[in-house]
Amino acid sequence: MRGAHFPDRPGPSRQGSAKRHVEQHLQELGLQRRRVQKRTLNTKLGAWIEAQKSAAEAGETGADLRLAAATDLQRSLIKIQEGDPPRDIYIRWKKRFEQPVGWHPDTNDGVRINIRPFVEAGVLRSKFTTNWKKDRGKNPDGSERHDECHLTRAEKARRAVGD
């Protein structure tokens, strides 16, 4: 089979288009994930808030406390989704223009990085213990590691544009 032509394998001329197709697919998955996050936040938690409002108006005991807790949770989740400091994701090995604006986790960054906004907001049910202090060692270029760098959304957007 030496020298045989395999039309199902991308050749040198089709590799660029395949890469663009994969990048476009990943972008669409990111948009779909954001829509699911927003829908879950508005429908599931919104329905729970409405039920607690009705229960509080009916005079059910404890409904006002559940309503207050649910609205606090909703506010915290919105802040995480928008990426307001300190509830943002900062990945020290990515360049400033590659930093995500809002909560857009990358599975390659690790659970510790992606879960930190939820730990900082205190919305997890159980205690999460980890060392958030500076990692040991230095960056590959020899500079100090800065793990506690929280950029505002405006700074990240400005860096993404290239200012």
LUMFI-386369 format. One record per residue (C-alpha): residue number from 1; residue in three letters; x, y, z. Coordinates in steps of 0.2 Angstrom, whole numbers. Example, Ala and Ser with C-alpha at 12.3 -4.5 7.8 and 13.67 -1.06 7.14 Angstrom:
<nodes>
num,residuo,x,y,z
1,ALA,62,-22,39
2,SER,68,-5,36
</nodes>
This chain:
<nodes>
num,residuo,x,y,z
1,MET,0,0,0
2,ARG,15,11,-1
3,GLY,11,27,-10
4,ALA,-8,24,-9
5,HIS,-19,40,-7
6,PHE,-30,41,8
7,PRO,-44,53,5
8,ASP,-52,52,22
9,ARG,-35,58,30
10,PRO,-32,77,30
11,GLY,-18,81,18
12,PRO,-7,96,19
13,SER,-19,107,10
14,ARG,-34,102,22
15,GLN,-25,103,38
16,GLY,-28,122,40
17,SER,-46,121,37
18,ALA,-48,106,49
19,LYS,-39,117,62
20,ARG,-51,131,59
21,HIS,-66,119,60
22,VAL,-60,113,77
23,GLU,-57,130,84
24,GLN,-74,136,78
25,HIS,-82,120,86
26,LEU,-73,124,102
27,GLN,-80,142,102
28,GLU,-98,136,99
29,LEU,-96,124,114
30,GLY,-90,139,125
31,LEU,-105,149,119
32,GLN,-117,134,122
33,ARG,-109,132,140
34,ARG,-112,150,144
35,ARG,-130,149,138
36,VAL,-133,133,149
37,GLN,-125,142,164
38,LYS,-136,157,161
39,ARG,-152,147,159
40,THR,-148,137,174
41,LEU,-145,152,185
42,ASN,-161,160,179
43,THR,-173,145,177
44,LYS,-168,133,191
45,LEU,-163,146,204
46,GLY,-176,159,198
47,ALA,-190,146,200
48,TRP,-184,142,218
49,ILE,-183,161,222
50,GLU,-201,163,216
51,ALA,-207,148,226
52,GLN,-199,155,242
53,LYS,-207,172,238
54,SER,-224,164,237
55,ALA,-221,154,253
56,ALA,-215,169,262
57,GLU,-231,178,257
58,ALA,-241,164,263
59,GLY,-233,165,280
60,GLU,-223,149,279
61,THR,-210,148,293
62,GLY,-192,149,287
63,ALA,-197,154,269
64,ASP,-190,172,272
65,LEU,-173,164,277
66,ARG,-172,153,262
67,LEU,-177,167,251
68,ALA,-163,178,258
69,ALA,-150,164,256
70,ALA,-156,160,238
71,THR,-155,179,232
72,ASP,-137,180,240
73,LEU,-133,164,231
74,GLN,-140,171,215
75,ARG,-130,187,217
76,SER,-114,177,221
77,LEU,-116,166,205
78,ILE,-119,181,194
79,LYS,-103,189,201
80,ILE,-93,173,197
81,GLN,-101,172,180
82,GLU,-96,190,176
83,GLY,-79,188,183
84,ASP,-78,202,196
85,PRO,-62,201,207
86,PRO,-58,192,218
87,ARG,-71,179,210
88,ASP,-62,179,193
89,ILE,-50,166,186
90,TYR,-32,170,185
91,ILE,-20,158,176
92,ARG,-2,163,180
93,TRP,5,154,165
94,LYS,-6,162,152
95,LYS,-2,179,145
96,ARG,-13,194,150
97,PHE,-23,194,134
98,GLU,-27,175,136
99,GLN,-35,178,153
100,PRO,-53,173,153
101,VAL,-66,187,155
102,GLY,-79,180,167
103,TRP,-80,162,172
104,HIS,-75,153,157
105,PRO,-65,138,163
106,ASP,-52,129,153
107,THR,-51,110,158
108,ASN,-32,111,155
109,ASP,-30,124,169
110,GLY,-35,111,182
111,VAL,-49,110,195
112,ARG,-39,121,208
113,ILE,-39,136,196
114,ASN,-57,134,190
115,ILE,-65,131,207
116,ARG,-57,145,216
117,PRO,-71,158,212
118,PHE,-84,147,220
119,VAL,-73,144,236
120,GLU,-69,163,237
121,ALA,-88,167,236
122,GLY,-92,154,249
123,VAL,-106,145,239
124,LEU,-100,128,241
125,ARG,-109,117,253
126,SER,-94,108,261
127,LYS,-77,116,267
128,PHE,-64,116,253
129,THR,-46,116,260
130,THR,-32,120,250
131,ASN,-17,132,251
132,TRP,-20,147,241
133,LYS,-3,155,245
134,LYS,10,157,232
135,ASP,17,142,224
136,ARG,35,137,226
137,GLY,48,140,213
138,LYS,49,153,200
139,ASN,42,156,182
140,PRO,51,148,168
141,ASP,58,165,164
142,GLY,65,166,182
143,SER,53,180,188
144,GLU,42,178,204
145,ARG,26,169,203
146,HIS,11,180,206
147,ASP,-5,169,210
148,GLU,-15,183,218
149,CYS,-16,194,203
150,HIS,-34,199,200
151,LEU,-38,210,185
152,THR,-54,219,182
153,ARG,-65,214,168
154,ALA,-61,231,159
155,GLU,-42,227,161
156,LYS,-44,210,153
157,ALA,-55,217,139
158,ARG,-43,230,136
159,ARG,-28,218,135
160,ALA,-38,206,124
161,VAL,-40,221,111
162,GLY,-22,224,112
163,ASP,-21,241,122
</nodes>
